[in-house]
Amino acid sequence: MSRYELTEPEQHLVEAFRLGDRIDLGGKQIRGPVLAELLDGSETPSVLRLSGAHITGYFSLQGKQVRQVIDLRDCTFEHRPDLRMARIVGLRMHACRMPGVIGRNLRVESDLILEPRFTCDGALDLTDASIDGSLRMSGAVLHGPFLGARLRISGSLQAVVLRTNGEMRLSGAKVGGNLQLTGARLTNTDGIALDGSSMTVEGNLLANAKGGRFRSSGRVLFRGARISADVKFTGAELSAPKGRSPLDADRIEVQGNVYLDNGLTADGPVRLADARIGGFLKLSGATLGNAEDSSDPYRAPYALFADGIELGGDLNARSGEIAGAPNVKPLVAYGQVRFPGAKIDGSASLSGAQLHCAGRDALFADRLNVGETLFLEGMLATGCIRLQDSKIGASLNVTGSSFTEPRLRADASRKPSLDLQFASIGHNLLCSRNVVATGGISARLADIRHTVHLSYAALGDGQSDSVAFDGYGMTAHHLYMHYEPDEPPQGAVRLGNARVRKLSDGPGLWRSVGGLDVDDFVYESIESNGNATVKDRLKWLRQVQPDFAPGPYDHLVTVYRDAGEEELAEQVLMEKQRRRHSELTWPGRIWGVLQDKTVGFGYRPWLAVVWLAVFWVAGTVWFSFTELSKLDNDQNPVWSPALLSLDLLLPIIDLGQDKMWRMAGPSEWVSGILIAAGWVLATTVAAGATRLLKRT
């Protein structure tokens, strides 16, 4: 028996309720206390079915246990329903409208259905509520915040095509199934649109465009969240206040894959710092950052902040054209893409990606660890690609990429467009045809286990301080640096202290605009492009080293000797001596020319024999036409011009001829020349023999 005097609509409601029928009041009023009292009876039917009611006064079930399923359709509430600490079997509110809901600590033993066209003009407060089934909000419209911190849902949270104008707060919430936001539009322009920090989702997090594009105007937070399946933001549109991140998922844990691809747009940085993703991360077709971001000149704007991220699968941000799928667009980033300290167990591909961060580091990935191959083919980047101290299990492929507008140092010099200092690459560095790197490439102290292929790449910009390739201290198995003679590297090439097993070069390399540094460059064998001869190599060495240094010559000698080319090694040694003597004072230079022309600095001792023969024939001819008088009339020596010339030429050995005849006039000068020539030639022959004995 009601303690209220019932109106006619209320009497009809009580009668229909007892019969278990649905009643449509057609907009007539019933009082909230009457409705609450009706649900408080102990011997009442299991379902309340009410449509078209205008509920006035306060409807409060605070702290009550309601054993009926409440099914309301097209009802409006004058005041906020108070469901705090209530325990309800089930609650359905289809197309209902109310100024808000007070539902802290509410317990619903089945589904809580707020769809379709459910409208809440104020706060929908389900803080610390517990729903044993699913929370269904598809098509609902919330003009105030949704407060669901620490909300517990055993099933799914279905919010397809949800509309909100305020914060959707799910921090610390637990969802036993999927969190589905497909087609939802969340608006809180100056603040947080969705706060899922530290929440747990046992199924998928779906905020993609399948069935409608997910849009958020305001920040979306999933910091520290745990997702047991996939995260999908495919095609989503994310915006936030200027300078803030529209999607912040730092420290998120995802056991499946993460899709931020195919039309996703974020007008600020997407944050995935220290995220743990069991599968792959897909960024193909996403547009990250703001093209109009004019941040301060000392700090780069961010497009993707993924410091310390860990991926159990691949990173896929490639263009579909690279993989034969032209409909798949590339990643486009306005601002810096960051992966420092990241760990990717599979491959990473940014092939065809477009990174816009002129004058700064477009890709900052120091200490990046990639288990397999890192693909940067066909990338277009304004700014630098920085991979210092990175570890790549297989190859790094940047074929066909363009890196322009590099970062400047404090002294206005350019940093390398591709920076691989201290990097370790398990197989190949492929950076050859159609590559443009106006700031050059740095592989200082890098360790490349197999091939470094830099042939025909456009390195450097031709300015006076440009560095095309810095390979100081690099180690590699095979170094390819083939360039057309009229298209050499447009900057200095530094190979000092580098070590490679095989060098493949050509004349274009040695014509590098800024010169070629080969001090202490160690290579074990040579493979030339264009069949370069030893004379060509000596010419190249003279071009790149105006000042003599013995090291490159000594090493070239070692390479030729190890290959069994002793003749070529001797040519290098002679050129070394020529250059050494050319930088001495004039007596040293004269002595060097004499050594070169006579015996080839001892490496051509047979030349001394030829010169001895020439001087012997010349002396013989002279003395044949010049008669000398005897020194001692008591002796009667036999006149022999040939024997006399030989006796004068040969030092130490005495044939007895030079002491028998008087040298006078021109013959005295001729004899002096023969004696001097003999000593010089004999000395050089002895020096050459000594070198020969040392070599053998």
C-alpha positions as CSV (number, residue, x, y, z in Angstrom):
1,M,0.0,0.0,0.0
2,S,1.5,3.3,-1.1
3,R,1.9,6.1,1.4
4,Y,1.3,8.5,-1.4
5,E,-2.0,9.5,-2.9
6,L,-1.6,8.2,-6.5
7,T,-2.5,10.1,-9.6
8,E,-4.3,8.4,-12.4
9,P,-1.1,7.8,-14.4
10,E,0.6,6.4,-11.3
11,Q,-2.4,4.1,-10.7
12,H,-2.1,2.8,-14.3
13,L,1.6,2.3,-13.7
14,V,1.0,0.2,-10.5
15,E,-1.5,-1.9,-12.2
16,A,0.6,-2.6,-15.3
17,F,3.6,-3.3,-13.1
18,R,1.8,-6.0,-11.1
19,L,0.7,-7.6,-14.3
20,G,4.2,-7.4,-15.8
21,D,3.0,-5.4,-18.8
22,R,4.6,-2.4,-20.4
23,I,2.8,0.8,-20.0
24,D,3.3,3.9,-22.2
25,L,2.2,7.1,-20.4
26,G,2.6,9.3,-23.5
27,G,4.5,12.0,-21.7
28,K,2.4,12.1,-18.5
29,Q,4.0,12.8,-15.2
30,I,4.7,10.4,-12.4
31,R,6.6,11.2,-9.2
32,G,10.1,9.9,-8.6
33,P,9.3,8.9,-5.0
34,V,6.3,6.9,-6.1
35,L,8.4,5.0,-8.7
36,A,11.1,4.4,-6.1
37,E,8.5,3.0,-3.6
38,L,7.1,0.8,-6.3
39,L,10.5,-0.8,-6.8
40,D,11.0,-1.3,-3.0
41,G,8.2,-3.9,-2.5
42,S,9.2,-7.4,-1.6
43,E,6.4,-9.2,-3.5
44,T,6.5,-7.5,-6.8
45,P,7.0,-8.8,-10.4
46,S,10.5,-9.2,-11.8
47,V,10.4,-6.4,-14.4
48,L,9.3,-2.8,-14.5
49,R,8.5,-1.8,-18.1
50,L,7.8,2.0,-18.4
51,S,7.7,4.1,-21.6
52,G,7.0,7.8,-22.2
53,A,6.9,9.0,-18.6
54,H,8.0,12.4,-17.3
55,I,9.4,11.7,-13.9
56,T,9.2,14.6,-11.5
57,G,10.7,15.0,-8.1
58,Y,13.7,12.9,-6.8
59,F,14.0,9.3,-7.9
60,S,16.3,7.7,-5.3
61,L,17.3,4.1,-4.9
62,Q,20.3,5.0,-2.7
63,G,21.5,2.0,-0.8
64,K,18.5,-0.2,-1.8
65,Q,18.5,-3.6,-3.3
66,V,16.1,-3.8,-6.3
67,R,15.2,-7.3,-7.4
68,Q,13.4,-6.1,-10.5
69,V,14.9,-5.4,-13.9
70,I,14.2,-1.7,-14.6
71,D,13.3,-1.1,-18.3
72,L,12.7,2.5,-19.2
73,R,12.0,3.8,-22.7
74,D,11.6,7.5,-23.9
75,C,11.4,8.7,-20.3
76,T,12.6,12.0,-19.0
77,F,13.7,12.9,-15.5
78,E,13.3,16.3,-13.8
79,H,16.1,15.6,-11.4
80,R,19.2,13.3,-11.4
81,P,18.4,9.7,-10.5
82,D,20.2,8.8,-7.3
83,L,21.5,5.2,-7.6
84,R,24.4,5.4,-5.1
85,M,25.2,2.1,-3.5
86,A,22.1,0.6,-5.0
87,R,22.1,-3.1,-6.0
88,I,20.0,-3.7,-9.1
89,V,19.4,-6.8,-11.1
90,G,19.3,-5.0,-14.4
91,L,18.9,-1.4,-15.7
92,R,17.9,-0.4,-19.2
93,M,17.3,3.2,-20.3
94,H,16.5,3.4,-24.0
95,A,16.2,7.0,-25.4
96,C,15.8,8.4,-21.9
97,R,16.8,11.9,-21.0
98,M,18.0,13.2,-17.6
99,P,20.0,16.0,-16.1
100,G,22.6,13.6,-14.8
101,V,23.0,10.3,-12.9
102,I,24.4,9.8,-9.4
103,G,25.7,6.2,-9.5
104,R,28.7,5.9,-7.3
105,N,29.2,2.4,-6.0
106,L,26.2,1.2,-7.9
107,R,26.1,-2.6,-8.5
108,V,24.3,-4.0,-11.5
109,E,24.0,-7.7,-11.6
110,S,23.6,-7.9,-15.4
111,D,23.9,-5.4,-18.2
112,L,23.6,-1.7,-17.8
113,I,22.1,-0.5,-21.1
114,L,22.1,3.3,-21.9
115,E,21.2,3.0,-25.6
116,P,20.2,4.1,-28.1
117,R,19.7,7.9,-27.9
118,F,20.2,8.0,-24.2
119,T,20.9,11.6,-23.3
120,C,22.5,12.9,-20.1
121,D,22.7,16.7,-19.8
122,G,24.9,16.6,-16.7
123,A,27.5,14.2,-15.2
124,L,27.0,10.5,-15.6
125,D,28.8,9.4,-12.4
126,L,29.6,5.7,-12.1
127,T,32.7,6.1,-10.0
128,D,33.5,2.8,-8.3
129,A,30.4,1.1,-9.8
130,S,30.3,-2.6,-10.6
131,I,28.5,-4.1,-13.6
132,D,28.4,-7.9,-13.7
133,G,27.5,-7.8,-17.4
134,S,28.3,-5.2,-20.1
135,L,27.9,-1.5,-20.2
136,R,26.2,-0.6,-23.4
137,M,26.2,3.1,-24.4
138,S,26.1,2.9,-28.2
139,G,24.5,6.0,-29.6
140,A,24.3,7.7,-26.2
141,V,24.7,11.5,-25.9
142,L,26.5,12.9,-22.8
143,H,26.5,16.7,-22.5
144,G,28.5,16.4,-19.3
145,P,31.4,14.3,-18.1
146,F,31.3,10.5,-17.8
147,L,32.9,9.7,-14.4
148,G,33.8,6.0,-14.4
149,A,37.1,5.9,-12.4
150,R,37.6,2.4,-11.0
151,L,34.5,1.2,-12.7
152,R,34.3,-2.6,-12.8
153,I,32.7,-4.2,-15.9
154,S,32.7,-8.0,-16.2
155,G,31.7,-7.9,-19.9
156,S,32.4,-5.2,-22.5
157,L,32.0,-1.5,-22.6
158,Q,30.2,-0.8,-25.9
159,A,30.2,2.9,-26.8
160,V,29.8,2.8,-30.6
161,V,28.8,6.2,-31.9
162,L,28.9,7.7,-28.4
163,R,28.8,11.5,-28.2
164,T,30.3,13.3,-25.2
165,N,30.8,16.9,-24.3
166,G,33.0,16.5,-21.3
167,E,35.6,14.2,-19.9
168,M,35.1,10.5,-20.2
169,R,37.0,9.3,-17.1
170,L,37.9,5.6,-17.0
171,S,41.1,5.8,-14.9
172,G,41.7,2.6,-13.0
173,A,38.7,1.0,-14.6
174,K,38.5,-2.8,-15.4
175,V,36.7,-4.1,-18.4
176,G,36.4,-7.9,-18.8
177,G,35.8,-7.8,-22.6
178,N,36.2,-5.2,-25.3
179,L,36.3,-1.4,-25.0
180,Q,34.6,-0.4,-28.2
181,L,34.6,3.3,-29.2
182,T,34.2,2.9,-32.9
183,G,32.5,5.9,-34.4
184,A,32.5,7.7,-31.1
185,R,33.0,11.5,-30.8
186,L,34.5,12.7,-27.6
187,T,34.7,16.5,-27.0
188,N,36.5,18.3,-24.2
189,T,38.4,20.8,-26.3
190,D,40.5,22.4,-23.6
191,G,41.1,19.3,-21.4
192,I,41.0,15.5,-21.4
193,A,38.4,13.9,-23.6
194,L,39.1,10.3,-22.5
195,D,41.2,9.3,-19.4
196,G,41.9,5.6,-19.5
197,S,45.1,5.8,-17.3
198,S,45.9,2.6,-15.5
199,M,42.7,0.9,-16.7
200,T,42.6,-2.8,-17.7
201,V,40.9,-4.2,-20.8
202,E,40.8,-7.9,-21.1
203,G,39.7,-7.8,-24.7
204,N,40.4,-5.3,-27.6
205,L,40.5,-1.5,-27.4
206,L,38.6,-0.5,-30.5
207,A,38.6,3.2,-31.5
208,N,38.9,2.7,-35.2
209,A,36.9,3.8,-38.2
210,K,35.1,0.5,-38.9
211,G,31.5,1.6,-38.8
212,G,32.4,5.3,-38.2
213,R,35.5,7.3,-37.6
214,F,36.5,7.8,-33.9
215,R,37.1,11.5,-33.2
216,S,38.4,13.1,-30.1
217,S,38.7,16.9,-29.4
218,G,40.8,16.9,-26.3
219,R,43.5,14.6,-24.9
220,V,43.1,10.8,-24.9
221,L,45.1,9.2,-22.1
222,F,46.0,5.5,-21.6
223,R,49.0,5.9,-19.5
224,G,49.9,2.7,-17.7
225,A,46.9,0.9,-19.1
226,R,46.9,-2.8,-19.7
227,I,45.2,-4.3,-22.8
228,S,45.1,-8.0,-23.2
229,A,44.4,-8.1,-27.0
230,D,44.8,-5.4,-29.7
231,V,44.6,-1.6,-29.7
232,K,43.1,-0.2,-32.8
233,F,43.0,3.5,-33.7
234,T,42.8,3.0,-37.4
235,G,41.5,6.1,-39.2
236,A,40.9,7.9,-35.9
237,E,41.0,11.7,-35.7
238,L,42.7,13.0,-32.6
239,S,43.2,16.7,-31.6
240,A,44.2,18.4,-28.4
241,P,45.1,21.8,-27.1
242,K,48.2,23.3,-28.7
243,G,51.4,21.8,-27.3
244,R,49.6,18.8,-25.7
245,S,49.5,15.2,-26.8
246,P,46.2,14.1,-28.3
247,L,47.1,10.5,-27.5
248,D,49.2,9.7,-24.4
249,A,49.8,6.0,-23.9
250,D,53.1,6.1,-22.0
251,R,53.8,2.8,-20.2
252,I,50.9,1.1,-21.8
253,E,51.0,-2.7,-21.9
254,V,49.4,-4.4,-24.9
255,Q,49.7,-8.1,-25.4
256,G,48.5,-7.9,-29.0
257,N,49.1,-5.4,-31.8
258,V,48.7,-1.7,-31.9
259,Y,47.2,0.0,-35.0
260,L,47.7,3.7,-35.5
261,D,47.3,3.6,-39.2
262,N,45.3,4.2,-42.4
263,G,44.1,7.7,-42.0
264,L,44.8,8.3,-38.4
265,T,45.5,12.0,-37.8
266,A,46.9,13.5,-34.6
267,D,47.5,17.2,-34.5
268,G,50.1,16.9,-31.8
269,P,52.6,14.3,-30.5
270,V,51.5,10.7,-30.0
271,R,53.2,9.3,-26.8
272,L,54.2,5.7,-26.4
273,A,57.2,6.1,-24.1
274,D,58.1,2.9,-22.3
275,A,55.2,1.1,-23.8
276,R,55.3,-2.7,-23.9
277,I,53.6,-4.2,-27.0
278,G,53.6,-8.0,-27.5
279,G,52.9,-7.8,-31.2
280,F,53.5,-5.2,-33.9
281,L,53.0,-1.5,-34.1
282,K,51.5,-0.2,-37.4
283,L,51.8,3.4,-38.4
284,S,51.3,3.2,-42.1
285,G,49.1,5.9,-43.4
286,A,49.1,7.9,-40.2
287,T,49.6,11.7,-40.0
288,L,51.2,12.8,-36.8
289,G,52.1,16.3,-35.6
290,N,51.1,19.7,-36.6
291,A,52.5,21.2,-39.8
292,E,52.0,24.7,-38.5
293,D,53.7,24.0,-35.2
294,S,56.2,26.9,-34.7
295,S,57.9,25.7,-31.5
296,D,60.9,27.5,-30.1
297,P,64.1,27.2,-32.2
298,Y,66.0,25.3,-29.4
299,R,63.6,22.4,-29.1
300,A,62.2,20.2,-31.9
301,P,58.4,19.6,-32.0
302,Y,57.5,16.0,-31.5
303,A,55.3,13.9,-33.7
304,L,55.9,10.5,-32.1
305,F,57.4,10.1,-28.6
306,A,58.3,6.4,-28.2
307,D,61.4,6.5,-26.0
308,G,62.1,3.1,-24.5
309,I,59.2,1.3,-26.3
310,E,59.5,-2.5,-26.6
311,L,57.9,-4.4,-29.5
312,G,57.6,-8.2,-29.6
313,G,56.9,-8.0,-33.4
314,D,57.6,-5.5,-36.2
315,L,57.4,-1.8,-36.5
316,N,55.5,-1.1,-39.8
317,A,55.3,2.5,-41.0
318,R,56.1,1.9,-44.6
319,S,54.3,3.1,-47.7
320,G,52.2,0.6,-49.6
321,E,54.0,1.5,-52.8
322,I,57.2,-0.1,-51.4
323,A,55.3,-3.4,-50.7
324,G,53.2,-3.4,-53.9
325,A,50.0,-2.0,-52.2
326,P,49.7,1.5,-53.7
327,N,46.5,2.3,-51.7
328,V,48.3,2.2,-48.4
329,K,49.7,5.7,-47.7
330,P,53.0,6.3,-45.9
331,L,53.6,7.7,-42.4
332,V,53.7,11.5,-42.5
333,A,55.2,13.1,-39.4
334,Y,55.4,16.9,-38.7
335,G,58.0,17.0,-36.0
336,Q,60.5,14.6,-34.5
337,V,59.9,10.9,-34.4
338,R,61.6,9.5,-31.3
339,F,62.7,5.9,-30.6
340,P,65.7,6.3,-28.3
341,G,66.4,3.1,-26.3
342,A,63.6,1.3,-28.1
343,K,63.7,-2.5,-28.6
344,I,62.1,-4.1,-31.6
345,D,62.3,-7.9,-31.8
346,G,61.3,-8.1,-35.4
347,S,62.0,-5.8,-38.3
348,A,61.3,-2.0,-38.5
349,S,60.2,-0.4,-41.7
350,L,59.8,3.3,-42.3
351,S,60.2,2.9,-46.1
352,G,58.5,5.7,-48.0
353,A,57.8,7.6,-44.8
354,Q,57.7,11.4,-44.9
355,L,59.4,13.1,-41.9
356,H,59.3,16.9,-41.7
357,C,61.6,18.4,-39.1
358,A,63.9,20.7,-41.0
359,G,67.1,21.8,-39.2
360,R,66.6,19.2,-36.4
361,D,66.7,15.4,-35.9
362,A,63.7,14.1,-37.9
363,L,64.3,10.6,-36.5
364,F,66.0,10.4,-33.1
365,A,66.7,6.7,-32.3
366,D,70.0,6.5,-30.3
367,R,70.5,3.1,-28.8
368,L,67.7,1.6,-30.9
369,N,67.8,-2.2,-30.9
370,V,66.3,-3.9,-34.0
371,G,66.3,-7.7,-34.0
372,E,66.2,-8.0,-37.8
373,T,66.3,-5.5,-40.7
374,L,65.7,-1.7,-40.4
375,F,64.2,-0.5,-43.7
376,L,64.4,3.2,-44.6
377,E,64.0,2.8,-48.3
378,G,62.5,5.7,-50.2
379,M,62.2,7.8,-47.1
380,L,61.8,11.6,-47.6
381,A,63.1,13.5,-44.6
382,T,63.9,17.1,-43.9
383,G,66.2,16.9,-41.0
384,C,68.7,14.3,-39.7
385,I,68.3,10.6,-39.1
386,R,70.1,9.9,-35.9
387,L,70.9,6.2,-35.0
388,Q,73.9,6.6,-32.7
389,D,74.9,3.5,-30.8
390,S,72.0,1.5,-32.4
391,K,72.1,-2.2,-32.9
392,I,70.6,-3.8,-36.0
393,G,70.5,-7.5,-36.2
394,A,70.5,-7.8,-40.0
395,S,70.8,-4.9,-42.5
396,L,70.1,-1.2,-42.7
397,N,68.6,-0.3,-46.1
398,V,68.2,3.4,-47.0
399,T,68.3,2.9,-50.8
400,G,66.5,5.6,-52.7
401,S,66.0,7.9,-49.6
402,S,66.4,11.7,-49.5
403,F,67.7,13.4,-46.4
404,T,67.9,17.2,-46.7
405,E,68.1,20.3,-44.5
406,P,70.2,18.7,-41.8
407,R,70.6,20.1,-38.3
408,L,73.3,22.8,-37.7
409,R,75.9,22.8,-35.0
410,A,76.7,25.9,-32.9
411,D,79.4,26.8,-35.3
412,A,76.9,26.6,-38.2
413,S,78.5,23.4,-39.6
414,R,76.1,20.7,-40.6
415,K,75.5,17.5,-38.7
416,P,75.4,14.3,-40.7
417,S,72.1,13.6,-42.4
418,L,72.4,9.9,-41.4
419,D,74.3,9.5,-38.2
420,L,75.5,5.9,-37.4
421,Q,78.2,6.7,-34.9
422,F,79.0,3.7,-32.7
423,A,76.3,1.7,-34.4
424,S,76.5,-2.1,-34.9
425,I,74.9,-3.7,-38.0
426,G,74.9,-7.5,-38.3
427,H,74.9,-7.6,-42.1
428,N,74.8,-4.8,-44.6
429,L,74.6,-1.1,-44.8
430,L,72.9,-0.4,-48.1
431,C,73.0,3.3,-49.1
432,S,73.6,3.4,-52.8
433,R,71.8,4.6,-55.8
434,N,69.3,7.5,-55.6
435,V,70.3,8.3,-52.1
436,V,70.6,12.0,-51.3
437,A,72.2,13.1,-48.0
438,T,73.1,16.7,-48.1
439,G,74.7,16.5,-44.7
440,G,76.6,13.4,-45.5
441,I,76.7,10.1,-43.6
442,S,78.6,9.4,-40.5
443,A,79.7,5.8,-39.5
444,R,82.4,6.8,-37.0
445,L,83.5,3.8,-35.0
446,A,80.6,1.8,-36.4
447,D,80.8,-2.0,-36.7
448,I,79.3,-3.4,-39.9
449,R,79.7,-7.1,-40.1
450,H,79.5,-7.4,-43.9
451,T,79.0,-4.9,-46.7
452,V,78.9,-1.1,-46.7
453,H,77.5,0.0,-50.0
454,L,77.7,3.7,-50.7
455,S,78.2,3.6,-54.5
456,Y,76.6,6.4,-56.5
457,A,74.9,8.1,-53.5
458,A,74.7,11.9,-53.6
459,L,76.6,12.7,-50.4
460,G,77.4,16.2,-49.2
461,D,76.4,19.5,-50.6
462,G,79.7,20.7,-52.0
463,Q,80.3,23.5,-49.5
464,S,83.8,24.1,-48.1
465,D,83.1,22.4,-44.8
466,S,80.9,19.6,-46.1
467,V,81.6,16.0,-45.1
468,A,80.2,13.4,-47.5
469,F,81.1,10.3,-45.5
470,D,82.8,10.0,-42.1
471,G,84.0,6.4,-41.6
472,Y,86.7,7.1,-39.1
473,G,87.4,3.9,-37.1
474,M,84.7,2.0,-38.9
475,T,85.1,-1.8,-39.4
476,A,83.5,-3.7,-42.2
477,H,84.0,-6.7,-44.4
478,H,83.5,-5.0,-47.8
479,L,83.4,-1.3,-48.6
480,Y,81.8,-0.3,-51.9
481,M,82.4,3.3,-52.9
482,H,82.1,3.5,-56.7
483,Y,81.4,7.0,-58.2
484,E,81.4,8.4,-61.7
485,P,84.6,10.6,-62.2
486,D,82.3,13.6,-62.9
487,E,80.0,12.9,-60.0
488,P,82.3,12.4,-57.0
489,P,81.1,12.8,-53.3
490,Q,80.4,16.5,-52.7
491,G,82.3,16.7,-49.5
492,A,85.2,15.2,-47.6
493,V,85.5,11.4,-47.2
494,R,87.2,10.3,-44.0
495,L,88.5,6.7,-43.8
496,G,91.2,7.3,-41.2
497,N,91.7,4.3,-38.9
498,A,89.0,2.4,-40.6
499,R,89.5,-1.4,-41.2
500,V,87.9,-3.3,-44.1
501,R,88.6,-6.7,-45.6
502,K,88.0,-5.6,-49.2
503,L,87.9,-2.1,-50.8
504,S,85.9,-1.5,-54.0
505,D,86.6,2.0,-55.2
506,G,87.1,4.0,-58.4
507,P,88.4,7.3,-59.6
508,G,85.3,9.2,-58.4
509,L,86.0,8.4,-54.8
510,W,89.5,9.8,-55.0
511,R,88.1,13.0,-56.5
512,S,85.9,13.8,-53.5
513,V,85.3,17.5,-53.4
514,G,86.6,17.9,-49.8
515,G,89.4,15.4,-50.2
516,L,89.9,11.8,-49.0
517,D,91.6,11.0,-45.7
518,V,93.2,7.6,-45.7
519,D,95.7,7.9,-42.8
520,D,95.9,4.6,-41.1
521,F,93.2,3.2,-43.3
522,V,93.6,-0.6,-43.4
523,Y,92.2,-2.8,-46.2
524,E,93.3,-6.3,-47.0
525,S,92.4,-6.4,-50.7
526,I,91.3,-4.2,-53.6
527,E,88.6,-4.6,-56.1
528,S,88.6,-1.7,-58.6
529,N,85.8,-0.4,-60.7
530,G,87.2,0.2,-64.2
531,N,90.4,-1.9,-63.9
532,A,92.5,0.8,-62.2
533,T,96.2,0.3,-62.6
534,V,98.9,0.8,-59.9
535,K,99.8,4.0,-61.7
536,D,96.2,5.2,-61.3
537,R,96.3,4.5,-57.6
538,L,99.6,6.3,-57.1
539,K,98.2,9.3,-58.9
540,W,95.1,9.2,-56.6
541,L,97.3,9.1,-53.6
542,R,99.2,12.1,-54.8
543,Q,95.9,13.9,-55.3
544,V,94.6,13.4,-51.8
545,Q,97.9,13.8,-50.0
546,P,99.8,16.9,-51.2
547,D,102.1,16.4,-48.2
548,F,103.9,13.1,-48.2
549,A,102.9,10.5,-45.6
550,P,104.4,7.0,-45.8
551,G,101.5,5.1,-44.2
552,P,99.2,4.8,-47.2
553,Y,102.1,3.7,-49.4
554,D,103.3,1.1,-47.0
555,H,99.8,-0.3,-46.6
556,L,99.3,-0.5,-50.4
557,V,102.6,-2.4,-50.6
558,T,101.4,-4.9,-48.0
559,V,98.1,-5.4,-50.0
560,Y,100.0,-6.0,-53.3
561,R,102.5,-8.4,-51.6
562,D,99.7,-10.3,-49.9
563,A,98.1,-10.7,-53.3
564,G,101.5,-12.0,-54.7
565,E,102.0,-8.8,-56.9
566,E,105.6,-8.1,-56.0
567,E,106.2,-6.1,-59.2
568,L,103.3,-3.7,-58.3
569,A,104.5,-3.5,-54.7
570,E,108.0,-2.3,-56.0
571,Q,106.4,0.4,-58.1
572,V,104.6,1.7,-55.0
573,L,107.9,1.6,-53.0
574,M,109.6,3.6,-55.8
575,E,106.9,6.2,-55.8
576,K,107.1,6.4,-52.0
577,Q,110.9,7.2,-52.3
578,R,110.3,9.7,-55.1
579,R,107.8,11.6,-52.9
580,R,110.0,11.4,-49.9
581,H,113.1,12.8,-51.7
582,S,111.0,15.5,-53.4
583,E,110.4,17.1,-50.0
584,L,114.1,17.2,-49.1
585,T,116.6,20.0,-49.7
586,W,118.2,20.3,-53.1
587,P,121.1,17.9,-52.4
588,G,118.6,15.3,-51.3
589,R,116.4,15.9,-54.3
590,I,119.4,15.5,-56.7
591,W,120.4,12.3,-54.9
592,G,116.8,11.1,-55.2
593,V,116.7,11.7,-58.9
594,L,120.0,10.0,-59.4
595,Q,118.8,7.0,-57.4
596,D,115.6,6.9,-59.3
597,K,117.1,7.1,-62.8
598,T,119.9,4.7,-62.2
599,V,118.7,1.8,-60.1
600,G,115.1,2.7,-59.2
601,F,116.0,3.3,-55.5
602,G,117.5,-0.2,-55.4
603,Y,114.3,-1.9,-56.6
604,R,115.7,-2.0,-60.2
605,P,119.3,-3.1,-59.7
606,W,119.5,-4.3,-63.3
607,L,119.4,-0.6,-64.3
608,A,122.8,-0.2,-62.7
609,V,124.2,-2.9,-65.0
610,V,122.7,-1.0,-68.0
611,W,124.3,2.2,-66.9
612,L,127.7,0.5,-66.3
613,A,127.5,-0.8,-69.8
614,V,126.7,2.6,-71.2
615,F,129.6,4.2,-69.3
616,W,131.9,1.3,-70.3
617,V,131.0,1.7,-74.0
618,A,131.4,5.5,-73.8
619,G,134.8,5.1,-72.1
620,T,135.9,2.5,-74.6
621,V,134.9,4.8,-77.5
622,W,136.7,7.7,-76.0
623,F,139.9,5.9,-75.3
624,S,139.8,4.2,-78.7
625,F,140.2,7.6,-80.3
626,T,142.5,9.1,-77.7
627,E,146.1,7.7,-77.3
628,L,147.5,7.9,-73.8
629,S,151.2,7.9,-72.9
630,K,152.8,5.4,-70.5
631,L,153.5,6.3,-67.0
632,D,156.6,4.1,-66.8
633,N,158.7,3.8,-69.9
634,D,160.4,0.7,-68.4
635,Q,157.1,-1.2,-68.7
636,N,155.4,-2.2,-71.9
637,P,151.7,-2.6,-71.2
638,V,149.3,-3.7,-73.9
639,W,146.9,-0.9,-74.9
640,S,143.2,-1.9,-74.4
641,P,140.6,0.9,-74.4
642,A,137.9,-1.5,-73.3
643,L,139.9,-3.0,-70.4
644,L,141.0,0.5,-69.3
645,S,137.4,1.7,-69.2
646,L,136.3,-1.3,-67.2
647,D,139.2,-0.8,-64.7
648,L,138.1,2.8,-64.1
649,L,134.5,1.9,-63.6
650,L,134.9,-1.0,-61.2
651,P,135.8,0.3,-57.7
652,I,137.9,-1.9,-55.4
653,I,138.7,-4.4,-58.2
654,D,142.1,-3.6,-59.8
655,L,142.7,-4.8,-63.4
656,G,146.1,-3.0,-63.5
657,Q,145.2,-0.7,-66.4
658,D,144.5,2.6,-64.8
659,K,148.0,2.8,-63.2
660,M,149.8,2.2,-66.6
661,W,148.6,5.2,-68.5
662,R,149.0,9.0,-68.0
663,M,145.6,10.8,-67.9
664,A,146.0,14.3,-69.3
665,G,143.7,16.9,-70.7
666,P,140.1,15.8,-71.4
667,S,141.0,12.2,-70.6
668,E,141.6,13.2,-67.0
669,W,138.0,14.4,-66.7
670,V,136.7,11.3,-68.5
671,S,138.5,9.0,-66.1
672,G,137.2,11.0,-63.1
673,I,133.6,10.7,-64.4
674,L,134.1,6.9,-65.0
675,I,135.5,6.4,-61.5
676,A,132.6,8.5,-59.9
677,A,129.9,6.7,-61.9
678,G,131.4,3.4,-60.9
679,W,131.2,4.2,-57.2
680,V,127.7,5.6,-57.4
681,L,126.4,2.6,-59.4
682,A,128.2,0.1,-57.2
683,T,126.8,1.7,-54.1
684,T,123.2,1.6,-55.4
685,V,123.6,-2.0,-56.5
686,A,124.7,-2.9,-53.1
687,A,121.7,-1.1,-51.5
688,G,119.3,-2.8,-53.8
689,A,120.8,-6.2,-53.1
690,T,120.5,-5.5,-49.4
691,R,116.8,-4.6,-49.8
692,L,116.3,-7.8,-51.9
693,L,117.9,-9.9,-49.2
694,K,115.7,-8.3,-46.5
695,R,112.5,-9.1,-48.5
696,T,113.5,-12.7,-49.1
